Every structure is written in structure tokens, then in C-alpha cells.
Amino acid sequence: MLDIRKCMLALALVLTAAATQACADTYPSKPVRIIVPYGAGGIADVTMRMVAQHLSQDLHQQFIIDNRPGAGGVVGMQAAKDAPPDGYTLVMVGGGLTIAKALFKSLPYNIEADFTPISTTASYGLVIATRPASAYKSINDVIAAAKANPGKLNFGTINAGSAQNLSAELFRTMAGIDVTIIPYKTTPELANAVLRGDVDVAFEYYVGFQSPIVNNQMTVLATTGRERASNLPNVPTVIEGGLAGYEVTSWNGLAVPATTPADIVALLNRAVDAALKSPDVQKFSHDAGMDARSMASEELRNRIKSDVAKWTLAIAKAGIQKR
């Protein structure tokens, strides 16, 4: 005898699949918002606005930036988590969220479980910089001096727990050196500390030190990516400078609530890839020391997982208390 319940369940699954496919086939049929969990005007915000403009053109619907700053990104991420998983709410995510997952005891969202990654929009390493009059001309010089004079060298970063700060902690740990890491409240304060000679070297993103670097007020000893930065082709990486295995790159990207249909995620991934290849996005990113390149959804998911593991270990080794 035919099992009516099984038939009805099978019919429901067929209808759900058909409805999902129809949704994907007509997507987007109304404006899409992109939540940026930070204030307007920053480098990530400007980049996302450029990407949104291309998405609007290519997908024939408005992609609208919705700045939701507050609580270190928590306000925006919470809003995105609570949004319907229909592809009409995207959220800007980034490497800083993997640090937050590693650093905070609890958050009202889970970057790994509550979101499906779409793609990266840009990746970028840090620069390790000093003043031109410094005695240190390479990363090897810094490491050698630190080993010869334990506790004497000062490394500068911004706020404790930031990517810049943890990058310095990771450098100290991997090099096996005893240095003092001084966190400053803002990048301008850190830049002034470098120029005054209050710190021997500083860890910061290129865009933060762009003006003094361009004006020859700072010398970049190394960059922290796996490969040399395209806008600083003559500057070696830290690995080339002698510290094997040291690599720190951050990234920005886009995600959607976790159960958004896979077809919509795939469509958005293709559209983001096309936007990033546009000449204006490429030029802007290059000039800002960023690499505008897409990444498959699953690849970004794996990157998030590995970043959380790396920063969890770095925080533990540095003796930083979870907050």
C-alpha cells in the first residue's frame, strides 16, 4: 500500500527545490543591501562601494551600502545574522572577525557557523617600517639586534589585540626574541612614534603609512605576505628576509546568512569576480597596497577556519587574556 506520508514528503521536497530554483533564476528581483559593519569613509568601505557599483550594473539591481558601525563590528554582524537568508542582505566580512573569534570568550554571532562566505574582495599584508636614519636596514638586522640586546628593542603597533599587534606578537614568538611591543591608540600616533625614534620598527597596513612612505619619511624593511606586494616590488617579504614560515595577510570579503541558497551564492561569487577584474577596482586596490582577487566560497570558508586557528594559537603563545 502506498505510504501517503512519504508521498507528501517527496512532493514537498520537489516543490521546495522548484521554488528555490525559481528564486535563483530570477535573483535579484529587488534592491540588495550590503551591510558594512564599520563607518563610512574607510578603505574597506570605499572598496566595497566600488564593488557594489559594479554589482548594480552587472546584475541590474541596486546594491546599496548600509553602514552599521558599533561595538567593533558586532552591531552590523548581528543585523546580518538575523536577516532572511534570501540573498537580499550581504555583509562585509574580514580577517579582523577571525581575530575576534579567537580573542573574545563569546560573541552574539559565529563567523564560521552563521554565515556562508561568497568571496574575498581584497587581501593585503602589512609593512614593517622604520625611519630612514635607523641602523636597521633589513629584517635580519632587527632580529640580530634583538638577540644581541634582549629587551632593548621596541616594536610599535596599534591597539592590543588588533591584527597589527598580533602580527608583531607572532613575529616575536617565531623569531624567538625578547622585545617590548608598544600599542598606540591610533595610526597617526604610531607614525609619529616611528618618526621620533620612540619605536625601532612598526607593524601597520600600507595605507596607514602611505603618506610618510611615499614622501620618504619611512623606510619599509619588509612586507608580511607570502609574495612581494605589487606596489612595493623592491621590498622583500619577511620570509625572504630570513624568518621562515612567517606570513600574515588580512582580507575583506562578502558573506550571506548561512542557509542562503547555493545557486545565489554561486551567482554572487561570479559577479564579485567580474567586479574585481574591472580596471578601476584594480587600480584603486593596487595604489592602496591591496590585491583585489576573488576566492571560491569553500576556499574562503577554509581560510576563515585556518585564520581562527592561527590567531587562537598566537594569542595563547603571547599570553593575551581572552576578553
NUROTOR-152212 format. One record per residue (C-alpha): residue in three letters; x, y negated, z negated. Coordinates in nm, 2 decimals. Each point is the difference from the previous one (the first is absolute). Layout:
// NUROTOR-152212
 code     px     py     pz
  ALA      X      Y      Z
...
This chain:
// NUROTOR-152212
 code     px     py     pz
  MET   0.00   0.00   0.00
  LEU   0.13  -0.34   0.09
  ASP   0.13  -0.20  -0.30
  ILE  -0.19  -0.34   0.03
  ARG   0.24  -0.17  -0.24
  LYS   0.30   0.10   0.20
  CYS  -0.17  -0.13   0.32
  MET  -0.09  -0.33  -0.16
  LEU   0.36  -0.04  -0.13
  ALA   0.14   0.08   0.34
  LEU  -0.24  -0.25   0.16
  ALA   0.10  -0.27  -0.25
  LEU   0.37   0.05   0.07
  VAL  -0.07  -0.03   0.37
  LEU  -0.20  -0.31  -0.04
  THR   0.27  -0.15  -0.23
  ALA   0.27   0.07   0.25
  ALA  -0.20  -0.15   0.28
  ALA  -0.07  -0.31  -0.20
  THR   0.36  -0.04  -0.09
  GLN   0.11   0.04   0.36
  ALA  -0.26  -0.25   0.11
  CYS   0.12  -0.25  -0.26
  ALA   0.36   0.05   0.12
  ASP  -0.10  -0.04   0.37
  THR  -0.17  -0.34  -0.07
  TYR   0.25  -0.13  -0.25
  PRO   0.04  -0.28  -0.06
  SER  -0.35  -0.14   0.05
  LYS   0.03  -0.29  -0.25
  PRO   0.28  -0.21  -0.15
  VAL   0.26   0.18  -0.21
  ARG   0.17  -0.16  -0.30
  ILE   0.36   0.06  -0.11
  ILE   0.05  -0.05  -0.37
  VAL   0.34  -0.15  -0.07
  PRO   0.05   0.04  -0.38
  TYR   0.22  -0.31  -0.02
  GLY  -0.03  -0.38   0.07
  ALA   0.01  -0.16   0.34
  GLY   0.32  -0.13   0.16
  GLY   0.25   0.27  -0.10
  ILE   0.20   0.19   0.26
  ALA  -0.22   0.32  -0.03
  ASP  -0.32  -0.21   0.03
  VAL   0.13  -0.18   0.31
  THR   0.10   0.33   0.16
  MET  -0.34   0.16  -0.07
  ARG  -0.18  -0.30   0.15
  MET   0.20   0.05   0.32
  VAL  -0.09   0.37   0.01
  ALA  -0.37  -0.09  -0.07
  GLN  -0.01  -0.24   0.29
  HIS   0.12   0.28   0.24
  LEU  -0.24   0.25  -0.15
  SER  -0.28  -0.24   0.06
  GLN   0.10  -0.04   0.36
  ASP   0.06   0.36   0.07
  LEU  -0.31   0.15  -0.18
  HIS  -0.24  -0.29   0.09
  GLN  -0.11  -0.07  -0.36
  GLN   0.13  -0.24  -0.25
  PHE   0.25   0.12  -0.25
  ILE  -0.02  -0.25  -0.29
  ILE   0.26  -0.05  -0.27
  ASP  -0.14   0.00  -0.35
  ASN   0.26  -0.11  -0.25
  ARG  -0.07   0.15  -0.35
  PRO   0.30  -0.10  -0.22
  GLY   0.01   0.08  -0.37
  ALA   0.16   0.24  -0.25
  GLY   0.29   0.09   0.22
  GLY  -0.22   0.13   0.28
  VAL  -0.25   0.19  -0.23
  VAL  -0.30  -0.22   0.09
  GLY   0.04   0.06   0.37
  MET   0.07   0.37  -0.03
  GLN  -0.30   0.05  -0.22
  ALA  -0.22  -0.17   0.25
  ALA   0.13   0.21   0.28
  LYS  -0.04   0.32  -0.20
  ASP  -0.37  -0.08  -0.08
  ALA  -0.08  -0.08   0.37
  PRO  -0.20   0.24   0.21
  PRO   0.23   0.24   0.19
  ASP  -0.14  -0.10   0.34
  GLY   0.30  -0.18   0.16
  TYR  -0.13  -0.35  -0.06
  THR   0.23  -0.07  -0.29
  LEU   0.37   0.03   0.04
  VAL   0.26  -0.09  -0.26
  MET   0.36  -0.11   0.03
  VAL   0.22   0.24  -0.20
  GLY   0.38   0.00  -0.05
  GLY   0.30   0.13  -0.18
  GLY  -0.07  -0.20  -0.30
  LEU  -0.30   0.22  -0.07
  THR   0.22   0.30  -0.03
  ILE   0.21  -0.18  -0.26
  ALA  -0.32  -0.09  -0.19
  LYS  -0.10   0.37   0.00
  ALA   0.33   0.09  -0.14
  LEU   0.02  -0.29  -0.25
  PHE  -0.35  -0.02  -0.15
  LYS  -0.15   0.25  -0.23
  SER  -0.34  -0.05   0.15
  LEU  -0.16  -0.19   0.29
  PRO  -0.37  -0.03   0.11
  TYR   0.10   0.16   0.33
  ASN   0.22   0.27   0.13
  ILE   0.21  -0.09   0.30
  GLU   0.04   0.36   0.09
  ALA  -0.35   0.14  -0.06
  ASP  -0.24  -0.29   0.06
  PHE   0.12  -0.11   0.34
  THR   0.08   0.14   0.35
  PRO   0.29  -0.17   0.16
  ILE  -0.04  -0.14   0.35
  SER   0.35  -0.11   0.09
  THR   0.29  -0.21  -0.10
  THR   0.01  -0.36   0.14
  ALA   0.36  -0.09  -0.09
  SER   0.29   0.14  -0.19
  TYR   0.30  -0.19  -0.14
  GLY   0.30   0.05  -0.22
  LEU   0.16  -0.24  -0.24
  VAL   0.32  -0.20   0.03
  ILE   0.28   0.00  -0.26
  ALA   0.14  -0.35   0.01
  THR   0.26  -0.22  -0.17
  ARG   0.14  -0.35   0.05
  PRO   0.27  -0.04   0.27
  ALA   0.27  -0.09  -0.25
  SER  -0.05   0.33  -0.18
  ALA   0.30   0.24  -0.04
  TYR  -0.23   0.28   0.11
  LYS   0.00   0.06   0.38
  SER  -0.16   0.34   0.01
  ILE  -0.21   0.24  -0.21
  ASN   0.31   0.20  -0.06
  ASP   0.16  -0.31  -0.16
  VAL  -0.30  -0.04  -0.23
  ILE   0.00   0.37  -0.11
  ALA   0.38   0.00  -0.05
  ALA  -0.01  -0.32  -0.21
  ALA  -0.29   0.13  -0.21
  LYS   0.19   0.32  -0.08
  ALA   0.32  -0.19  -0.08
  ASN  -0.19  -0.24  -0.23
  PRO  -0.30   0.18  -0.16
  GLY  -0.28  -0.23  -0.12
  LYS   0.16  -0.31   0.16
  LEU  -0.19  -0.03   0.33
  ASN  -0.35  -0.15   0.02
  PHE  -0.26   0.11   0.26
  GLY  -0.29  -0.23   0.07
  THR  -0.36   0.09   0.09
  ILE  -0.35  -0.13  -0.05
  ASN  -0.24   0.14  -0.26
  ALA   0.07   0.32  -0.19
  GLY  -0.19   0.28   0.16
  SER   0.00  -0.16   0.35
  ALA   0.13   0.18   0.30
  GLN   0.30  -0.23   0.00
  ASN   0.07   0.07  -0.37
  LEU  -0.04   0.38   0.04
  SER   0.23   0.00   0.30
  ALA   0.27  -0.16  -0.21
  GLU  -0.06   0.26  -0.27
  LEU   0.02   0.28   0.26
  PHE   0.33  -0.14   0.13
  ARG   0.14  -0.02  -0.35
  THR  -0.10   0.36  -0.07
  MET   0.12   0.15   0.33
  ALA   0.33  -0.19  -0.01
  GLY   0.06   0.10  -0.36
  ILE   0.09  -0.35  -0.11
  ASP  -0.07  -0.21  -0.31
  VAL  -0.14  -0.34   0.10
  THR  -0.25  -0.25  -0.14
  ILE  -0.32  -0.04   0.21
  ILE  -0.16  -0.34  -0.05
  PRO  -0.36  -0.05   0.11
  TYR  -0.11  -0.35   0.10
  LYS  -0.36  -0.11   0.02
  THR   0.01  -0.12   0.36
  THR   0.21   0.04   0.31
  PRO   0.10  -0.37   0.00
  GLU   0.14   0.04  -0.35
  LEU   0.19   0.31   0.11
  ALA   0.14  -0.18   0.31
  ASN   0.12  -0.29  -0.22
  ALA   0.17   0.26  -0.24
  VAL   0.19   0.14   0.30
  LEU   0.11  -0.34   0.12
  ARG   0.11  -0.10  -0.35
  GLY   0.19   0.32  -0.05
  ASP  -0.21   0.11  -0.30
  VAL  -0.04   0.34   0.17
  ASP   0.26   0.18   0.21
  VAL  -0.25   0.15   0.24
  ALA  -0.38  -0.01   0.05
  PHE  -0.26   0.24   0.14
  GLU  -0.28  -0.16   0.20
  TYR  -0.20   0.03   0.32
  TYR   0.16  -0.18   0.29
  VAL  -0.30  -0.24   0.03
  GLY   0.06  -0.12  -0.35
  PHE   0.36  -0.10   0.07
  GLN  -0.05  -0.08   0.36
  SER   0.07  -0.38  -0.03
  PRO   0.33   0.03  -0.19
  ILE   0.12   0.29   0.22
  VAL  -0.07  -0.19   0.32
  ASN   0.17  -0.31  -0.14
  ASN   0.31   0.20  -0.10
  GLN  -0.06  -0.06  -0.37
  MET  -0.02   0.37  -0.07
  THR   0.19   0.30   0.14
  VAL  -0.18   0.33   0.04
  LEU   0.23   0.29  -0.10
  ALA  -0.24   0.28   0.09
  THR  -0.36   0.09   0.09
  THR  -0.18   0.28  -0.18
  GLY  -0.17   0.19   0.29
  ARG   0.11   0.32   0.17
  GLU   0.10  -0.19   0.31
  ARG   0.14  -0.35   0.05
  ALA  -0.26  -0.28   0.00
  SER  -0.07  -0.11   0.36
  ASN   0.02  -0.37  -0.10
  LEU   0.34   0.06  -0.18
  PRO   0.17   0.24   0.23
  ASN   0.35  -0.08  -0.12
  VAL  -0.08   0.07  -0.37
  PRO   0.06   0.36  -0.11
  THR  -0.25   0.21  -0.20
  VAL   0.08   0.09  -0.36
  ILE   0.06   0.36   0.12
  GLU   0.25  -0.13   0.25
  GLY   0.15  -0.21  -0.28
  GLY   0.09   0.31  -0.19
  LEU  -0.30   0.10  -0.22
  ALA  -0.13   0.32   0.16
  GLY  -0.37   0.07  -0.02
  TYR  -0.11  -0.35  -0.11
  GLU  -0.29  -0.11   0.21
  VAL  -0.28  -0.24  -0.10
  THR  -0.26  -0.12   0.24
  SER  -0.34  -0.14  -0.08
  TRP  -0.30  -0.01   0.23
  ASN  -0.34  -0.15   0.06
  GLY  -0.29   0.18   0.16
  LEU  -0.38   0.06   0.02
  ALA  -0.22   0.26  -0.17
  VAL  -0.37   0.08  -0.03
  PRO  -0.21   0.16  -0.28
  ALA   0.09   0.37  -0.03
  THR  -0.30   0.16   0.18
  THR  -0.01  -0.22   0.30
  PRO  -0.06   0.22   0.32
  ALA   0.32   0.12   0.15
  ASP  -0.10  -0.12   0.35
  ILE  -0.02  -0.35  -0.12
  VAL   0.34   0.02  -0.18
  ALA   0.15   0.14   0.33
  LEU  -0.16  -0.29   0.20
  LEU   0.14  -0.26  -0.24
  ASN   0.34   0.16   0.01
  ARG   0.02  -0.03   0.38
  ALA  -0.13  -0.36  -0.02
  VAL   0.26  -0.10  -0.26
  ASP   0.28   0.16   0.20
  ALA  -0.10  -0.21   0.31
  ALA  -0.02  -0.32  -0.21
  LEU   0.34   0.06  -0.15
  LYS   0.15   0.04   0.35
  SER  -0.12  -0.35   0.11
  PRO   0.29  -0.25   0.07
  ASP  -0.12  -0.26  -0.26
  VAL  -0.02   0.25  -0.28
  GLN   0.34   0.15   0.09
  LYS   0.17  -0.34   0.01
  PHE  -0.16  -0.12  -0.32
  SER   0.10   0.32  -0.18
  HIS   0.36   0.00   0.14
  ASP   0.05  -0.36  -0.11
  ALA  -0.12   0.08  -0.35
  GLY   0.22   0.31  -0.03
  MET  -0.27   0.25   0.04
  ASP  -0.05   0.30   0.23
  ALA  -0.36  -0.01   0.14
  ARG  -0.06   0.37   0.07
  SER  -0.30   0.23  -0.05
  MET   0.00   0.33  -0.18
  ALA  -0.24   0.30   0.02
  SER  -0.26   0.02  -0.28
  GLU   0.14   0.32  -0.14
  GLU   0.36  -0.12   0.03
  LEU  -0.09  -0.31  -0.21
  ARG  -0.18   0.22  -0.25
  ASN   0.33   0.20  -0.04
  ARG   0.19  -0.33  -0.03
  ILE  -0.22  -0.12  -0.28
  LYS   0.04   0.33  -0.19
  SER   0.38  -0.01   0.04
  ASP   0.02  -0.37  -0.10
  VAL  -0.20   0.07  -0.32
  ALA   0.24   0.29  -0.09
  LYS   0.31  -0.21   0.07
  TRP  -0.11  -0.30  -0.20
  THR  -0.12   0.22  -0.29
  LEU   0.35   0.15  -0.02
  ALA   0.17  -0.34   0.03
  ILE  -0.22  -0.15  -0.27
  ALA   0.08   0.30  -0.23
  LYS   0.37  -0.02   0.06
  ALA   0.01  -0.37  -0.06
  GLY  -0.17   0.04  -0.33
  ILE  -0.29  -0.23   0.10
  GLN  -0.31   0.06  -0.22
  LYS  -0.33   0.07   0.18
  ARG  -0.25  -0.28  -0.05
